[in-house]
Amino acid sequence: MVLVHIVLFKFKPSVSPAHKEAFAAELKRLRDLPSVLNKRLVVGGPSVTDPIARSRGNHLALVSYHASKAALAEVTSTYLWPFSEEVTRFDFEMDAEDERWMGGFLSCADATLDTGEQE
């Protein structure tokens, strides 16, 4: 079973851009935790949703993959909730068919994507 963890973060208006950047950098460091499956943790933002109102004021998103609920609990109880202001959280167990489909992504730590763009 693979557990998918999604978190949306909203900052107070008084939070500076520098603080938001530092927070995002710290979140990205969580991918090195042993509880994160094959270092599969992504942090992104700001939203490019159009219209932006559909983002409901969220500034950052985190998506991570974990081998179990216990592995996820290690991350959230120790590293996220003690420092969060306002978050939306959604966790789900990936069904077997999706897990097989994602198998290459979840097991290949050094994969690269070919976007077709030239540098």
Helices and strands as residue ranges (DSSP letters): E 2-10, H 17-29, G 30-32, E 36-44, G 52-55, E 60-66, H 69-75, I 76-80, G 81-83, E 86-94, H 96-107
